[in-house]
Amino acid sequence: MADPKLLTLSGSLRKGSYNRMLLALAAEAFGPATVTEGDLDLPLYNGDLEEAEGVPEKVQHLVQQIKDADAIVVGAPEYNKGITGVLKNALDWVSRVPGWPLKDRPTVVVSASAGRTGGETAQFMTLSCLTQHQARLIPGTAVLIAGAMNAFDEDGRLKDETSQKLLTKRMEKLRAEVV
Ligand SMILES: Cc1cc2nc3c(=O)[nH]c(=O)nc-3n(C[C@H](O)[C@H](O)[C@H](O)COP(=O)(O)O)c2cc1C
């Protein structure tokens, strides 16, 4: 069988994002795969824009990447005890494409955030939105990286062995769903 296709979606757009670092480690732990990073730098959802121009090409591209993916891992940082606008906006756009592209797609959500709870509330909200999308959420112990600014070493590796083990276990479980 060809390598499975893993799609990563980061709720943070910034280059130095800890969630993107976490997603890179998640992809590594997933094992051999064709890894694609979805681009969530999308226009803000606006029903008038949708009516005038239809679903933007960037959203359609993202939807195709979702449809092509065998598995998805979402990095959900926390902003003000909630899901980031970037991630919510992307999920809102995706829901405007008929057929629920995320439906039945094996998906895991991980989070890195500055606070002590590691983005637990944002992760919970993300899981809730993904339930509406009918994604196949793969259960397991939550991967929540607290104090993200101190959690990674200069090579982007998690300093805490337990967190790395948890991430590895979770990604192995995701892989088991698709190969
Ligand atoms: C607008 C804003 C709100 C934030 N609110 C929270 C919060 O509620 N909880 C938390 O743990 N961190 C919060 N943070 C800090 C983020 O967790 C931190 O910036 C983190 O690095 C974001 O993820 P990233 O590194 O992937 O960009 C907030 C940051 C911003 C910019």
The ligand as an SDF file (V2000), in Angstrom:
LIG
                    3D

 31 33  0  0  0  0  0  0  0  0999 V2000
   -5.2720   36.9270   21.3160 C   0  0  0  0  0  0  0  0  0  0  0  0
   -4.5760   35.9060   22.1510 C   0  0  0  0  0  0  0  0  0  0  0  0
   -5.2650   35.2860   23.1780 C   0  0  0  0  0  0  0  0  0  0  0  0
   -4.6510   34.2870   23.9540 C   0  0  0  0  0  0  0  0  0  0  0  0
   -5.3760   33.6270   24.9060 N   0  0  0  0  0  0  0  0  0  0  0  0
   -4.8360   32.5460   25.5100 C   0  0  0  0  0  0  0  0  0  0  0  0
   -5.6190   31.7130   26.3640 C   0  0  0  0  0  0  0  0  0  0  0  0
   -6.7830   31.9250   26.5800 O   0  0  0  0  0  0  0  0  0  0  0  0
   -5.0330   30.6230   26.8940 N   0  0  0  0  0  0  0  0  0  0  0  0
   -3.7030   30.3010   26.6710 C   0  0  0  0  0  0  0  0  0  0  0  0
   -3.2230   29.2990   27.1630 O   0  0  0  0  0  0  0  0  0  0  0  0
   -2.9550   31.0900   25.8680 N   0  0  0  0  0  0  0  0  0  0  0  0
   -3.4810   32.1910   25.2780 C   0  0  0  0  0  0  0  0  0  0  0  0
   -2.7280   32.9450   24.4320 N   0  0  0  0  0  0  0  0  0  0  0  0
   -1.3170   32.6230   24.2300 C   0  0  0  0  0  0  0  0  0  0  0  0
   -1.1660   31.5620   23.1600 C   0  0  0  0  0  0  0  0  0  0  0  0
   -1.3670   30.3110   23.7520 O   0  0  0  0  0  0  0  0  0  0  0  0
    0.2420   31.6420   22.5770 C   0  0  0  0  0  0  0  0  0  0  0  0
    0.3760   32.8470   21.8670 O   0  0  0  0  0  0  0  0  0  0  0  0
    0.5600   30.4610   21.6840 C   0  0  0  0  0  0  0  0  0  0  0  0
    1.9210   30.5240   21.3690 O   0  0  0  0  0  0  0  0  0  0  0  0
   -0.3160   30.4490   20.4420 C   0  0  0  0  0  0  0  0  0  0  0  0
   -0.0440   29.3480   19.6290 O   0  0  0  0  0  0  0  0  0  0  0  0
    1.0490   29.3550   18.4660 P   0  0  0  0  0  0  0  0  0  0  0  0
    2.3890   29.3580   19.1310 O   0  0  0  0  0  0  0  0  0  0  0  0
    0.7870   28.1030   17.7240 O   0  0  0  0  0  0  0  0  0  0  0  0
    0.8550   30.6030   17.6440 O   0  0  0  0  0  0  0  0  0  0  0  0
   -3.3180   33.9630   23.6960 C   0  0  0  0  0  0  0  0  0  0  0  0
   -2.6200   34.6150   22.6600 C   0  0  0  0  0  0  0  0  0  0  0  0
   -3.2400   35.5690   21.8940 C   0  0  0  0  0  0  0  0  0  0  0  0
   -2.4850   36.2050   20.7530 C   0  0  0  0  0  0  0  0  0  0  0  0
  1  2  1  0
  2  3  1  0
  2 30  2  0
  3  4  2  0
  4  5  1  0
  4 28  1  0
  5  6  2  0
  6  7  1  0
  6 13  1  0
  7  8  2  0
  7  9  1  0
  9 10  1  0
 10 11  2  0
 10 12  1  0
 12 13  2  0
 13 14  1  0
 14 15  1  0
 14 28  1  0
 15 16  1  0
 16 17  1  0
 16 18  1  0
 18 19  1  0
 18 20  1  0
 20 21  1  0
 20 22  1  0
 22 23  1  0
 23 24  1  0
 24 25  2  0
 24 26  1  0
 24 27  1  0
 28 29  2  0
 29 30  1  0
 30 31  1  0
M  END
$$$$
